[in-house]
């Protein structure tokens, strides 16, 4: 029994503040209620994806930041709806400790990706690609859009499938709380 209690305490201690903080969930309203915080942070795979130009990229480039990691596709109508809201979130919070990272998963033509962003006026989000769905498969993306929140250690602390109002007061309050030490 002592072993189980010790094991429980160890897991509780290594869980991130976000995962262990029910107050964050209390901030979620409207479409943001679909965001599920995990009881403990989950390690992310080290799979590569690609820059727009096809160069290799990894999430390690974002360690030290909280990340809103969004998987999308050019054919996805809900993705088109939420992308400008993600852009607004990046404009307000992006910097040394926060980033919105977007990855088009599946066979998305780079020209169509650029047109997608141009048509909806997105200018401040990265155009990454996961054409063979290696990263998205390894982390279990089963529907689009899918959005994960990563802690500064690069671990998944929350996940949502479906679009959301990322520019809502609820989303902004949650991001502000994450960024507050």
C-alpha positions as CSV (number, residue, x, y, z in Angstrom):
1,X,0.0,0.0,0.0
2,X,2.9,2.4,0.8
3,X,4.3,1.7,-2.6
4,X,1.0,2.7,-4.3
5,X,0.8,5.9,-2.2
6,X,4.4,6.7,-3.1
7,X,3.7,6.1,-6.8
8,X,0.6,8.2,-6.7
9,X,2.5,11.1,-5.0
10,X,5.3,10.8,-7.6
11,X,2.8,11.1,-10.5
12,X,1.1,14.0,-8.8
13,X,4.4,15.8,-8.3
14,X,5.4,15.4,-12.0
15,X,2.1,16.5,-13.4
16,X,2.2,20.0,-14.8
17,X,0.5,22.9,-13.1
18,X,-2.0,23.0,-16.0
19,X,-3.0,19.4,-15.8
20,X,-3.3,19.6,-12.0
21,X,-5.2,22.8,-11.9
22,X,-9.0,22.4,-12.0
23,X,-9.3,26.2,-12.0
24,X,-8.3,26.1,-15.7
25,X,-11.2,23.9,-16.6
26,X,-13.5,26.4,-14.7
27,X,-12.4,29.1,-17.2
28,X,-13.7,27.1,-20.2
29,X,-17.1,28.2,-21.6
30,X,-18.9,27.7,-24.9
31,X,-17.0,25.8,-27.5
32,X,-13.9,25.8,-25.2
33,X,-15.6,23.2,-23.0
34,X,-14.6,20.6,-25.5
35,X,-10.9,21.1,-24.4
36,X,-10.0,18.2,-22.1
37,X,-7.0,18.7,-19.7
38,X,-5.2,15.5,-18.9
39,X,-4.7,14.3,-15.3
40,X,-0.9,14.1,-16.1
41,X,1.2,15.5,-18.9
42,X,1.8,13.2,-21.9
43,X,5.2,12.9,-23.7
44,X,5.1,13.8,-27.4
45,X,6.7,11.6,-30.0
46,X,9.9,13.0,-31.7
47,X,8.5,12.5,-35.2
48,X,9.5,15.0,-37.9
49,X,7.1,17.0,-40.0
50,X,8.0,19.5,-42.8
51,X,8.2,23.2,-43.3
52,X,6.2,24.7,-46.1
53,X,9.3,24.2,-48.3
54,X,9.8,20.6,-47.3
55,X,12.7,20.9,-44.9
56,X,12.5,18.8,-41.7
57,X,11.0,20.3,-38.6
58,X,10.3,19.1,-35.1
59,X,8.4,20.4,-32.1
60,X,11.7,20.7,-30.2
61,X,12.0,24.2,-31.7
62,X,9.2,25.3,-29.5
63,X,10.4,23.9,-26.2
64,X,10.3,26.5,-23.5
65,X,6.9,27.8,-24.7
66,X,3.4,26.9,-24.2
67,X,2.1,25.8,-27.6
68,X,-1.4,25.6,-29.1
69,X,-0.7,22.9,-31.7
70,X,-3.4,22.7,-34.4
71,X,-3.8,20.0,-37.0
72,X,-5.8,21.0,-40.1
73,X,-6.4,20.3,-43.8
74,X,-7.3,22.5,-46.8
75,X,-10.6,20.6,-47.3
76,X,-11.7,21.0,-43.7
77,X,-14.5,23.6,-43.3
78,X,-14.3,23.8,-39.5
79,X,-10.5,24.4,-39.9
80,X,-11.2,27.4,-42.2
81,X,-13.6,28.8,-39.6
82,X,-11.2,28.6,-36.6
83,X,-7.9,29.5,-38.3
84,X,-8.5,33.3,-38.1
85,X,-9.3,32.9,-34.4
86,X,-6.0,31.0,-33.9
87,X,-4.2,33.9,-35.7
88,X,-5.8,36.3,-33.3
89,X,-4.6,34.2,-30.4
90,X,-1.1,34.3,-31.8
91,X,-1.2,38.0,-32.4
92,X,-2.2,38.7,-28.8
93,X,-0.1,36.1,-26.9
94,X,2.7,35.0,-29.3
95,X,6.2,35.6,-28.1
96,X,9.0,34.1,-26.0
97,X,6.6,32.0,-23.9
98,X,3.7,31.1,-26.3
99,X,3.1,30.1,-29.9
100,X,0.3,28.8,-32.1
101,X,1.7,26.1,-34.4
102,X,-0.4,24.9,-37.3
103,X,0.4,21.6,-39.2
104,X,-1.6,20.6,-42.3
105,X,-1.9,16.8,-42.0
106,X,-2.4,14.5,-45.0
107,X,-2.0,15.2,-48.7
108,X,-2.4,19.0,-48.8
109,X,-0.9,20.6,-51.9
110,X,1.5,23.4,-50.7
111,X,-0.1,25.8,-53.2
112,X,-3.6,25.0,-51.8
113,X,-2.2,25.5,-48.3
114,X,-0.9,29.0,-49.2
115,X,-4.2,29.8,-50.9
116,X,-6.1,28.6,-47.8
117,X,-4.2,31.1,-45.6
118,X,-4.4,33.9,-48.2
119,X,-8.1,33.5,-48.7
120,X,-8.9,33.9,-45.0
121,X,-6.2,36.5,-44.3
122,X,-3.9,34.4,-42.1
123,X,-0.5,35.9,-42.0
124,X,1.2,35.2,-38.7
125,X,0.9,31.4,-38.4
126,X,3.5,28.9,-39.6
127,X,2.7,26.7,-42.6
128,X,3.9,23.3,-41.6
129,X,3.0,20.0,-43.3
130,X,2.7,16.4,-42.2
131,X,2.1,14.9,-45.6
132,X,2.4,11.2,-44.6
133,X,0.6,11.8,-41.3
134,X,3.5,10.4,-39.3
135,X,3.2,12.9,-36.4
136,X,-0.6,13.0,-36.4
137,X,-0.8,9.2,-36.4
138,X,1.7,8.9,-33.6
139,X,-0.2,11.2,-31.3
140,X,-3.6,9.8,-32.3
141,X,-5.2,12.6,-34.3
142,X,-8.5,11.0,-35.4
143,X,-10.5,14.0,-36.7
144,X,-9.9,17.6,-37.8
145,X,-9.4,20.1,-36.6
146,X,-7.5,18.7,-33.7
147,X,-5.8,21.0,-31.2
148,X,-3.4,20.1,-28.5
149,X,-1.9,22.3,-25.8
150,X,1.7,21.6,-25.0
151,X,3.6,22.7,-21.8
152,X,7.0,24.4,-22.0
153,X,8.6,20.9,-21.7
154,X,6.9,19.9,-24.9
155,X,4.3,17.5,-23.2
156,X,0.7,17.4,-24.1
157,X,-1.5,18.8,-21.3
158,X,-4.8,19.1,-23.1
159,X,-6.6,18.1,-26.3
160,X,-9.7,19.1,-28.3
161,X,-11.2,17.6,-31.5
162,X,-13.4,20.0,-33.5
163,X,-13.3,23.7,-34.0
164,X,-13.5,26.3,-31.2
165,X,-13.6,30.0,-30.7
166,X,-9.9,30.5,-29.9
167,X,-10.4,34.3,-29.7
168,X,-13.2,34.1,-27.1
169,X,-12.7,35.6,-23.6
170,X,-12.8,32.0,-22.3
171,X,-9.9,30.9,-24.5
172,X,-7.9,34.0,-23.7
173,X,-8.5,33.7,-20.0
174,X,-7.3,30.1,-20.1
175,X,-4.1,31.0,-22.1
176,X,-3.4,33.9,-19.7
177,X,-3.7,31.5,-16.7
178,X,-1.3,29.1,-18.4
179,X,1.2,31.8,-18.9
180,X,0.9,33.2,-15.4
181,X,3.7,31.7,-13.2
